[in-house]
Amino acid sequence: MAKEKEPTHRLVAQNRKARHDYFIDDTMEAGIVLAGTEVKSLREGRGSLVDAWAGERHGELWLFNAYIPEYRSGNRFNHETKRPRKMLVHKRERNRLLGAVQRQGVTLVPLSIYFNDRGIAKVQLGLARGKRQYDKRETDKTRDWNRQKARLLRDRG
């Protein structure tokens, strides 16, 4: 029997605040068009998705406001740090995502950037609905209670 391989994703950047601010209904993987110095900078583990969002421009899906710092050894061929980056998805998926954004009032939020097992940079997108303040408090309460419950169970044996 062959042993199944687990996906080996090398996480580069993660948007932890997104799971606090939004209900994530659906997630999907998308490719991203990057310049050479952007890839090198991401391979160093540098990048941030704080305040990043995905949307439509000229009928295509783009990633806006994602910060990928300049590559240290890139000299004059470096890239802009917060430029819009085109995302690669199938036409049917793009139409489904953009239709959901227009009809249901949801937002496309990038959750993480990682390298897949083939070494290609990917973005995990989430269809997100905004949380209200009381929803955030409720989430914090349940998280704290689960943490406290785990401590109690661990201490008792």
N, CA, C and O of each residue as an XYZ file, in Angstrom:
628
protein
N       0.835     -1.176      0.000
C       0.000      0.000      0.000
C       0.879      1.238      0.000
O       1.821      1.359      0.783
N       0.551      2.136     -0.883
C       1.316      3.381     -0.970
C       0.833      4.351      0.112
O      -0.362      4.475      0.383
N       1.774      5.009      0.696
C       1.457      5.974      1.738
C       1.031      7.292      1.084
O       1.733      7.808      0.214
N      -0.104      7.830      1.498
C      -0.589      9.076      0.910
C       0.233     10.248      1.429
O       0.539     10.340      2.617
N       0.579     11.132      0.517
C       1.352     12.308      0.899
C       0.429     13.388      1.426
O      -0.652     13.621      0.884
N       0.861     14.035      2.476
C       0.129     15.193      2.965
C       0.583     16.411      2.185
O       1.747     16.479      1.789
N      -0.298     17.376      1.950
C       0.128     18.554      1.198
C       1.200     19.318      1.969
O       1.047     19.607      3.156
N       2.270     19.634      1.280
C       3.374     20.355      1.911
C       3.336     21.796      1.424
O       3.950     22.142      0.415
N       2.623     22.610      2.141
C       2.537     24.028      1.804
C       3.513     24.789      2.680
O       3.542     24.614      3.898
N       4.310     25.635      2.047
C       5.215     26.491      2.802
C       4.563     27.853      2.921
O       4.553     28.627      1.964
N       4.024     28.148      4.078
C       3.281     29.378      4.320
C       4.216     30.570      4.329
O       5.258     30.546      4.983
N       3.842     31.622      3.596
C       4.656     32.828      3.513
C       4.001     33.953      4.306
O       4.641     34.575      5.154
N       2.729     34.213      4.030
C       2.010     35.291      4.715
C       0.605     34.803      5.032
O       0.012     34.035      4.275
N       0.087     35.261      6.160
C      -1.233     34.845      6.598
C      -2.000     36.056      7.087
O      -1.440     36.918      7.763
N      -3.274     36.125      6.750
C      -4.135     37.223      7.178
C      -4.970     36.729      8.360
O      -6.105     36.287      8.187
N      -4.400     36.808      9.551
C      -5.086     36.287     10.734
C      -6.272     37.161     11.127
O      -7.251     36.668     11.688
N      -6.186     38.442     10.837
C      -7.248     39.370     11.205
C      -8.529     39.086     10.415
O      -9.622     39.411     10.878
N      -8.404     38.487      9.234
C      -9.569     38.214      8.404
C     -10.534     37.255      9.092
O     -11.748     37.440      9.018
N     -10.004     36.233      9.761
C     -10.889     35.280     10.439
C     -11.561     35.905     11.658
O     -12.595     35.419     12.114
N     -10.983     36.973     12.182
C     -11.596     37.685     13.299
C     -12.674     38.652     12.812
O     -13.703     38.822     13.466
N     -12.435     39.282     11.665
C     -13.349     40.308     11.174
C     -14.458     39.783     10.278
O     -15.441     40.488     10.048
N     -14.327     38.559      9.764
C     -15.292     38.041      8.791
C     -15.688     36.612      9.121
O     -14.935     35.872      9.753
N     -16.899     36.234      8.677
C     -17.302     34.839      8.603
C     -16.825     34.342      7.254
O     -17.211     34.907      6.230
N     -16.002     33.307      7.213
C     -15.488     32.768      5.956
C     -16.428     31.652      5.507
O     -16.491     30.595      6.134
N     -17.159     31.892      4.416
C     -18.130     30.920      3.922
C     -17.489     29.855      3.051
O     -17.821     28.676      3.172
N     -16.579     30.251      2.179
C     -16.001     29.326      1.220
C     -14.556     29.737      0.959
O     -14.238     30.926      0.960
N     -13.692     28.771      0.738
C     -12.299     29.090      0.416
C     -11.931     28.423     -0.902
O     -12.495     27.395     -1.277
N     -10.975     29.028     -1.593
C     -10.478     28.461     -2.837
C      -9.046     28.899     -3.067
O      -8.577     29.873     -2.477
N      -8.360     28.173     -3.925
C      -6.970     28.448     -4.243
C      -6.897     29.164     -5.585
O      -7.614     28.817     -6.524
N      -6.027     30.164     -5.669
C      -5.832     30.896     -6.924
C      -4.341     31.107     -7.148
O      -3.572     31.269     -6.200
N      -3.949     31.101     -8.405
C      -2.578     31.434     -8.757
C      -2.413     32.944     -8.767
O      -3.401     33.678     -8.721
N      -1.188     33.408     -8.826
C      -0.930     34.837     -8.805
C       0.242     35.129     -9.743
O       1.221     34.385     -9.784
N       0.124     36.219    -10.491
C       1.176     36.619    -11.421
C       2.158     37.503    -10.663
O       1.792     38.569    -10.167
N       3.416     37.051    -10.576
C       4.439     37.768     -9.819
C       5.656     38.038    -10.689
O       5.942     37.295    -11.628
N       6.366     39.111    -10.365
C       7.651     39.386    -10.996
C       8.717     38.544    -10.308
O       8.477     38.003     -9.229
N       9.875     38.430    -10.911
C      10.943     37.593    -10.370
C      11.396     38.023     -8.992
O      11.625     37.179     -8.126
N      11.530     39.339     -8.770
C      11.994     39.793     -7.460
C      10.912     39.603     -6.395
O      11.227     39.478     -5.212
N       9.638     39.580     -6.805
C       8.564     39.314     -5.847
C       8.630     37.872     -5.354
O       8.439     37.606     -4.168
N       8.896     36.956     -6.258
C       9.004     35.551     -5.879
C      10.179     35.355     -4.930
O      10.063     34.645     -3.931
N      11.306     35.984     -5.241
C      12.488     35.850     -4.384
C      12.231     36.424     -3.001
O      12.668     35.858     -1.999
N      11.522     37.551     -2.942
C      11.196     38.146     -1.656
C      10.255     37.250     -0.861
O      10.407     37.114      0.353
N       9.275     36.632     -1.541
C       8.358     35.713     -0.859
C       9.088     34.458     -0.386
O       8.772     33.929      0.680
N      10.047     33.978     -1.151
C      10.804     32.794     -0.736
C      11.626     33.065      0.520
O      11.946     32.139      1.266
N      11.969     34.340      0.756
C      12.650     34.707      1.995
C      11.683     34.766      3.173
O      12.107     34.968      4.311
N      10.390     34.591      2.910
C       9.398     34.600      3.971
C       8.876     35.976      4.301
O       8.327     36.186      5.383
N       9.036     36.917      3.392
C       8.598     38.283      3.635
C       7.336     38.561      2.834
O       7.215     38.134      1.686
N       6.411     39.268      3.433
C       5.157     39.614      2.776
C       4.075     39.799      3.821
O       4.159     39.259      4.924
N       3.054     40.572      3.463
C       1.974     40.848      4.404
C       0.661     40.995      3.657
O       0.611     41.583      2.577
N      -0.400     40.457      4.239
C      -1.733     40.555      3.660
C      -2.659     41.443      4.483
O      -3.873     41.418      4.281
N      -2.111     42.220      5.400
C      -2.933     43.114      6.198
C      -3.532     44.163      5.263
O      -2.809     44.759      4.464
N      -4.818     44.391      5.351
C      -5.565     45.344      4.516
C      -5.597     44.957      3.050
O      -5.917     45.806      2.218
N      -5.285     43.727      2.690
C      -5.351     43.292      1.296
C      -6.759     42.817      0.970
O      -7.478     42.336      1.846
N      -7.142     42.951     -0.272
C      -8.448     42.499     -0.725
C      -8.371     42.142     -2.203
O      -7.453     42.565     -2.905
N      -9.330     41.371     -2.664
C      -9.375     40.960     -4.063
C     -10.640     41.527     -4.684
O     -11.677     41.639     -4.029
N     -10.538     41.882     -5.958
C     -11.688     42.450     -6.642
C     -11.530     42.379     -8.145
O     -10.575     41.803     -8.667
N     -12.488     42.976     -8.825
C     -12.526     42.932    -10.279
C     -11.907     44.190    -10.872
O     -12.091     45.295    -10.363
N     -11.171     43.995    -11.959
C     -10.655     45.102    -12.755
C     -10.624     44.606    -14.195
O      -9.935     43.637    -14.511
N     -11.371     45.274    -15.061
C     -11.437     44.941    -16.489
C     -11.867     43.487    -16.713
O     -11.354     42.817    -17.610
N     -12.796     43.008    -15.907
C     -13.312     41.656    -16.074
C     -12.414     40.560    -15.556
O     -12.701     39.384    -15.783
N     -11.334     40.895    -14.865
C     -10.421     39.901    -14.323
C     -10.316     40.074    -12.818
O     -10.724     41.098    -12.270
N      -9.775     39.081    -12.165
C      -9.633     39.094    -10.709
C      -8.240     39.583    -10.338
O      -7.247     39.076    -10.860
N      -8.156     40.568     -9.438
C      -6.884     41.179     -9.041
C      -6.769     41.197     -7.534
O      -7.771     41.242     -6.821
N      -5.542     41.162     -7.056
C      -5.227     41.278     -5.640
C      -4.687     42.685     -5.393
O      -3.685     43.084     -5.986
N      -5.349     43.426     -4.524
C      -4.980     44.804     -4.253
C      -4.395     44.944     -2.856
O      -4.802     44.246     -1.926
N      -3.443     45.848     -2.721
C      -2.910     46.296     -1.428
C      -2.149     45.220     -0.660
O      -1.970     45.351      0.551
N      -1.702     44.173     -1.323
C      -0.854     43.167     -0.667
C       0.579     43.684     -0.687
O       1.059     44.154     -1.718
N       1.254     43.599      0.442
C       2.595     44.157      0.571
C       3.630     43.058      0.416
O       3.696     42.134      1.226
N       4.441     43.164     -0.634
C       5.599     42.290     -0.825
C       6.803     43.211     -0.896
O       6.955     43.934     -1.881
N       7.664     43.210      0.115
C       8.774     44.164      0.150
C       9.762     43.929     -0.978
O       9.805     42.852     -1.573
N      10.550     44.948     -1.262
C      11.544     44.838     -2.318
C      12.578     43.778     -1.958
O      12.925     43.591     -0.792
N      13.054     43.101     -2.975
C      14.106     42.103     -2.792
C      15.412     42.837     -2.517
O      15.753     43.785     -3.225
N      16.131     42.413     -1.510
C      17.328     43.141     -1.070
C      18.395     43.234     -2.151
O      19.067     44.260     -2.260
N      18.564     42.199     -2.942
C      19.602     42.191     -3.972
C      19.046     42.523     -5.354
O      19.669     42.190     -6.362
N      17.907     43.162     -5.417
C      17.227     43.358     -6.687
C      17.644     44.568     -7.483
O      17.200     44.696     -8.624
N      18.445     45.447     -6.983
C      18.881     46.720     -7.554
C      17.808     47.402     -8.395
O      16.694     47.579     -7.901
N      18.076     47.788     -9.611
C      17.123     48.601    -10.376
C      15.954     47.804    -10.935
O      14.993     48.399    -11.422
N      16.005     46.494    -10.882
C      14.927     45.668    -11.426
C      13.884     45.303    -10.375
O      13.072     44.404    -10.598
N      13.895     45.979     -9.248
C      12.932     45.672     -8.192
C      11.520     46.072     -8.604
O      11.322     46.775     -9.595
N      10.561     45.619     -7.840
C       9.142     45.831     -8.122
C       8.569     46.873     -7.166
O       9.208     47.242     -6.180
N       7.362     47.343     -7.465
C       6.628     48.195     -6.527
C       6.078     47.300     -5.424
O       5.664     46.169     -5.679
N       6.077     47.810     -4.208
C       5.716     46.947     -3.075
C       4.217     46.673     -2.980
O       3.842     45.564     -2.599
N       3.356     47.607     -3.301
C       1.909     47.409     -3.142
C       1.160     47.484     -4.467
O       0.029     47.966     -4.513
N       1.773     47.019     -5.526
C       1.120     47.096     -6.828
C      -0.010     46.075     -6.920
O       0.036     45.053     -6.235
N      -1.036     46.329     -7.759
C      -2.074     45.315     -7.971
C      -1.490     44.120     -8.718
O      -0.690     44.282     -9.639
N      -1.896     42.925     -8.315
C      -1.376     41.704     -8.923
C      -2.528     40.870     -9.466
O      -3.531     40.650     -8.788
N      -2.366     40.416    -10.689
C      -3.410     39.634    -11.340
C      -3.461     38.229    -10.733
O      -2.432     37.610    -10.462
N      -4.692     37.748    -10.530
C      -4.877     36.408     -9.983
C      -5.378     35.482    -11.078
O      -6.152     35.886    -11.945
N      -4.931     34.240    -11.028
C      -5.241     33.262    -12.061
C      -6.248     32.254    -11.537
O      -5.942     31.448    -10.658
N      -7.451     32.311    -12.088
C      -8.503     31.350    -11.748
C      -9.207     30.959    -13.042
O      -9.118     31.665    -14.046
N      -9.896     29.847    -13.009
C     -10.678     29.425    -14.166
C     -11.833     30.394    -14.374
O     -12.303     31.030    -13.430
N     -12.279     30.497    -15.605
C     -13.333     31.457    -15.972
C     -14.612     31.207    -15.175
O     -15.262     32.146    -14.714
N     -14.961     29.944    -15.023
C     -16.195     29.605    -14.300
C     -16.083     30.002    -12.815
O     -17.040     30.517    -12.237
N     -14.929     29.765    -12.212
C     -14.721     30.153    -10.812
C     -14.754     31.667    -10.661
O     -15.349     32.193     -9.720
N     -14.103     32.371    -11.603
C     -14.092     33.838    -11.565
C     -15.513     34.376    -11.642
O     -15.883     35.264    -10.874
N     -16.312     33.846    -12.563
C     -17.694     34.314    -12.693
C     -18.507     34.019    -11.442
O     -19.339     34.828    -11.031
N     -18.265     32.863    -10.841
C     -18.992     32.508     -9.607
C     -18.622     33.453     -8.470
O     -19.496     33.920     -7.741
N     -17.324     33.738     -8.315
C     -16.868     34.617     -7.237
C     -17.355     36.049     -7.434
O     -17.866     36.666     -6.499
N     -17.200     36.576     -8.635
C     -17.614     37.953     -8.887
C     -19.128     38.104     -8.817
O     -19.633     39.144     -8.394
N     -19.856     37.060     -9.232
C     -21.310     37.081     -9.101
C     -21.747     37.098     -7.648
O     -22.688     37.804     -7.285
N     -21.067     36.325     -6.820
C     -21.391     36.302     -5.388
C     -21.094     37.644     -4.748
O     -21.846     38.097     -3.885
N     -20.009     38.290     -5.159
C     -19.663     39.598     -4.600
C     -20.730     40.626     -4.969
O     -21.110     41.445     -4.132
N     -21.215     40.595     -6.202
C     -22.208     41.574     -6.644
C     -23.588     41.291     -6.066
O     -24.283     42.218     -5.651
N     -24.000     40.016     -6.033
C     -25.349     39.681     -5.597
C     -25.498     39.670     -4.079
O     -26.413     40.293     -3.540
N     -24.620     38.979     -3.402
C     -24.825     38.702     -1.988
C     -24.144     39.700     -1.066
O     -24.350     39.652      0.146
N     -23.344     40.599     -1.610
C     -22.676     41.571     -0.761
C     -21.560     40.975      0.088
O     -21.309     41.437      1.200
N     -20.898     39.960     -0.429
C     -19.762     39.375      0.281
C     -18.479     39.993     -0.253
O     -18.497     40.705     -1.256
N     -17.377     39.722      0.412
C     -16.081     40.271      0.049
C     -15.114     39.137     -0.231
O     -15.189     38.081      0.397
N     -14.209     39.352     -1.168
C     -13.135     38.392     -1.423
C     -11.927     38.813     -0.611
O     -11.356     39.880     -0.839
N     -11.539     37.974      0.339
C     -10.444     38.301      1.242
C      -9.326     37.277      1.051
O      -9.584     36.076      1.125
N      -8.090     37.723      0.807
C      -6.985     36.763      0.759
C      -6.649     36.302      2.173
O      -6.439     37.126      3.063
N      -6.597     34.998      2.381
C      -6.338     34.435      3.703
C      -4.864     34.095      3.899
O      -4.337     34.241      5.002
N      -4.195     33.643      2.842
C      -2.778     33.316      2.973
C      -2.124     33.258      1.602
O      -2.784     33.064      0.581
N      -0.805     33.433      1.609
C       0.032     33.202      0.437
C       0.993     32.084      0.816
O       1.599     32.114      1.887
N       1.130     31.096     -0.066
C       2.007     29.965      0.231
C       2.573     29.409     -1.065
O       2.100     29.738     -2.153
N       3.574     28.578     -0.943
C       4.129     27.843     -2.076
C       3.620     26.416     -1.985
O       3.736     25.775     -0.941
N       3.050     25.912     -3.089
C       2.542     24.541     -3.059
C       3.692     23.552     -3.199
O       4.855     23.957     -3.231
N       3.384     22.272     -3.281
C       4.432     21.255     -3.323
C       5.273     21.319     -4.596
O       6.371     20.763     -4.629
N       4.787     21.981     -5.643
C       5.560     22.167     -6.869
C       6.378     23.449     -6.851
O       7.101     23.728     -7.807
N       6.279     24.238     -5.776
C       7.051     25.462     -5.655
C       6.414     26.669     -6.318
O       7.101     27.651     -6.598
N       5.112     26.613     -6.575
C       4.406     27.705     -7.234
C       3.654     28.506     -6.180
O       3.018     27.931     -5.297
N       3.725     29.831     -6.271
C       3.054     30.701     -5.302
C       1.545     30.668     -5.537
O       1.077     30.822     -6.666
N       0.806     30.468     -4.475
C      -0.657     30.420     -4.534
C      -1.226     31.331     -3.448
O      -0.573     31.621     -2.446
N      -2.464     31.772     -3.679
C      -3.191     32.596     -2.712
C      -4.454     31.842     -2.338
O      -5.166     31.338     -3.206
N      -4.726     31.767     -1.053
C      -5.981     31.177     -0.604
C      -6.967     32.317     -0.407
O      -6.742     33.210      0.410
N      -8.066     32.281     -1.164
C      -9.095     33.309     -1.094
C     -10.281     32.802     -0.297
O     -10.582     31.609     -0.306
N     -10.948     33.708      0.387
C     -12.148     33.353      1.119
C     -13.295     34.263      0.752
O     -13.123     35.478      0.659
N     -14.482     33.679      0.538
C     -15.700     34.465      0.389
C     -16.170     34.799      1.797
O     -16.515     33.906      2.570
N     -16.182     36.080      2.126
C     -16.368     36.473      3.520
C     -17.553     37.419      3.688
O     -17.791     38.305      2.868
N     -18.284     37.203      4.774
C     -19.335     38.127      5.209
C     -18.837     38.830      6.458
O     -18.223     38.198      7.318
N     -19.085     40.101      6.572
C     -18.596     40.871      7.712
C     -19.248     40.479      9.018
O     -20.432     40.143      9.054
N     -18.477     40.520     10.094
C     -18.994     40.240     11.433
C     -19.384     41.539     12.110
O     -18.775     42.584     11.879
N     -20.382     41.464     12.929
C     -20.772     42.603     13.768
C     -19.936     42.539     15.046
O     -19.266     41.543     15.318
N     -19.987     43.599     15.808
C     -19.185     43.662     17.035
C     -19.586     42.561     18.018
O     -18.726     41.962     18.664
N     -20.903     42.291     18.131
C     -21.328     41.260     19.075
C     -20.914     39.872     18.599
O     -20.694     38.982     19.421
N     -20.804     39.672     17.280
C     -20.310     38.396     16.775
C     -18.848     38.190     17.163
O     -18.442     37.086     17.525
N     -18.063     39.262     17.084
C     -16.655     39.173     17.446
C     -16.497     38.857     18.927
O     -15.638     38.061     19.307
N     -17.325     39.481     19.765
C     -17.256     39.203     21.205
C     -17.640     37.757     21.487
O     -17.021     37.101     22.325
N     -18.651     37.261     20.796
C     -19.080     35.877     20.987
C     -17.973     34.905     20.566
O     -17.738     33.901     21.238
N     -17.306     35.199     19.472
C     -16.195     34.361     19.028
C     -15.077     34.355     20.057
O     -14.498     33.308     20.345
N     -14.770     35.532     20.614
C     -13.728     35.621     21.637
C     -14.104     34.825     22.884
O     -13.255     34.167     23.484
N     -15.377     34.887     23.271
C     -15.832     34.140     24.446
C     -15.670     32.639     24.248
O     -15.157     31.947     25.127
N     -16.104     32.136     23.098
C     -16.005     30.698     22.857
C     -14.550     30.258     22.758
O     -14.200     29.176     23.229
N     -13.699     31.079     22.153
C     -12.280     30.735     22.051
C     -11.651     30.681     23.442
O     -10.894     29.758     23.746
N     -11.963     31.674     24.294
C     -11.416     31.682     25.644
C     -11.923     30.494     26.459
O     -11.165     29.881     27.211
N     -13.214     30.170     26.303
C     -13.770     29.050     27.042
C     -13.124     27.738     26.597
O     -12.809     26.896     27.438
N     -12.922     27.549     25.299
C     -12.280     26.325     24.815
C     -10.846     26.220     25.324
O     -10.388     25.130     25.668
N     -10.149     27.328     25.372
C      -8.777     27.336     25.878
C      -8.766     26.981     27.367
O      -7.928     26.199     27.818
N      -9.700     27.560     28.123
C      -9.775     27.293     29.559
C     -10.177     25.833     29.819
O      -9.661     25.190     30.733
N     -11.102     25.328     29.002
C     -11.546     23.946     29.136
C     -10.392     22.985     28.857
O     -10.241     21.979     29.551
N      -9.583     23.289     27.851
C      -8.437     22.438     27.534
C      -7.431     22.437     28.678
O      -6.843     21.400     28.986
N      -7.228     23.592     29.308
C      -6.319     23.656     30.464
C      -6.826     22.806     31.611
O      -6.055     22.077     32.235
N      -8.136     22.896     31.900
C      -8.727     22.117     32.987
C      -8.583     20.623     32.742
O      -8.205     19.871     33.640
N      -8.883     20.201     31.527
C      -8.775     18.777     31.196
C      -7.327     18.303     31.247
O      -7.054     17.183     31.679
N      -6.413     19.141     30.813
C      -4.995     18.772     30.830
C      -4.487     18.645     32.265
O      -3.722     17.730     32.571
N      -4.907     19.556     33.148
C      -4.437     19.543     34.528
C      -5.000     18.371     35.324
O      -4.339     17.855     36.225
N      -6.222     17.950     34.992
C      -6.827     16.842     35.716
C      -6.255     15.498     35.317
O      -6.335     14.531     36.074
N      -5.686     15.438     34.146
C      -5.044     14.171     33.766
C      -5.684     13.586     32.615
O      -5.276     12.519     32.157
